[in-house]
Amino acid sequence: MVNASLNWASIVGILLALYGLAAAPLSIAQIIFTLQRRADMSPAVIGKALFLLMQGAGRLLLLPLCGGILFFQGWRLDPILQFGQFLLAFGLIAESLPSIVSDYSKWRDRPGRTPA
């Protein structure tokens, strides 16, 4: 049964899904630039690339999945749990947004880029 209503959980679900889809391409670009800048293939570089790969997969798959679950099943939560989910999603976005903005600024200021 799907009871579609616009409540806190539905809004948070839409926000998480859109945030995950917007943040994933920046993770992919960060992996590419990490591997292109380094000539060596030391374990530290490979570990960082694997970490960025897992982070990108989480942004691409898990954030929209969690958003979809909240959008379709959030109407079952009582208002206190809905508010808790809102605070949790707001904290997640507030913690990860500076790194995403930093990734984007590094991508824009990369060496060898021709200015538009």
C-alpha positions in Angstrom: 0.0 0.0 0.0 1.3 3.4 -0.9 -0.1 6.4 0.9 1.4 9.4 -0.8 1.3 12.5 1.4 3.7 15.4 1.7 5.1 15.3 5.2 8.6 15.8 6.8 9.7 12.3 5.8 8.6 12.7 2.2 10.4 16.1 1.9 13.6 14.6 3.4 13.3 11.6 1.1 13.1 13.9 -2.0 16.0 16.0 -0.7 18.2 13.0 0.0 17.5 11.4 -3.4 18.3 14.7 -5.3 21.4 15.4 -3.2 22.7 11.9 -3.9 22.2 12.2 -7.6 23.8 15.6 -7.7 26.8 14.6 -5.5 27.7 11.4 -7.3 29.2 12.9 -10.5 31.6 15.0 -8.4 32.8 11.8 -6.7 33.5 10.2 -10.1 35.5 13.3 -11.2 37.4 13.2 -7.9 38.5 9.6 -8.5 39.6 10.5 -12.0 41.6 13.5 -10.9 43.2 11.6 -8.0 44.4 8.9 -10.4 45.6 11.3 -13.1 47.6 13.5 -10.8 49.8 10.7 -9.5 52.4 8.9 -11.5 53.0 6.3 -8.9 50.7 3.5 -7.9 51.6 3.3 -4.3 49.3 1.6 -1.8 48.3 5.0 -0.4 47.1 6.2 -3.8 45.2 2.9 -4.5 43.6 3.0 -1.0 42.5 6.6 -1.5 41.0 5.7 -4.9 39.2 2.8 -3.4 37.9 5.0 -0.6 36.7 7.5 -3.1 35.1 4.8 -5.2 33.1 3.5 -2.2 32.1 7.0 -1.3 30.9 7.7 -4.8 28.9 4.4 -4.8 27.3 5.4 -1.6 26.4 8.8 -2.9 25.0 7.3 -6.2 23.2 4.3 -4.8 22.6 4.6 -1.1 21.4 8.2 -0.8 18.7 7.8 -3.4 17.7 4.5 -1.9 17.3 6.0 1.5 15.5 8.9 0.0 13.1 6.6 -1.8 12.4 4.6 1.3 11.6 7.7 3.3 9.5 9.1 0.4 7.3 6.0 0.1 7.3 4.7 3.7 7.8 7.9 5.7 4.0 8.4 6.2 4.2 5.5 8.7 6.5 7.3 11.0 5.1 9.3 13.9 6.0 13.1 14.0 8.9 12.7 16.4 10.6 10.1 14.2 9.9 12.2 11.1 11.6 15.2 12.8 14.5 12.9 13.8 14.9 11.8 10.2 14.9 15.4 9.2 17.6 16.3 11.7 19.7 13.3 10.6 19.4 14.2 6.9 20.2 17.8 7.6 23.3 16.8 9.6 24.4 14.5 6.8 24.1 17.2 4.2 25.7 19.8 6.4 28.7 17.6 7.1 29.2 16.5 3.4 28.4 19.7 1.6 31.8 21.4 2.4 33.7 18.5 0.9 31.5 18.5 -2.2 32.0 22.2 -2.7 35.8 21.7 -2.2 35.7 18.9 -4.8 33.9 21.2 -7.3 36.3 24.0 -6.7 39.3 21.7 -7.2 37.7 20.5 -10.4 37.3 24.0 -11.7 40.8 25.1 -10.7 42.6 22.1 -12.0 45.9 22.6 -13.9 45.7 22.4 -17.7 42.1 23.6 -17.9 41.4 26.2 -20.5 39.4 29.1 -19.0 36.0 29.7 -20.5 
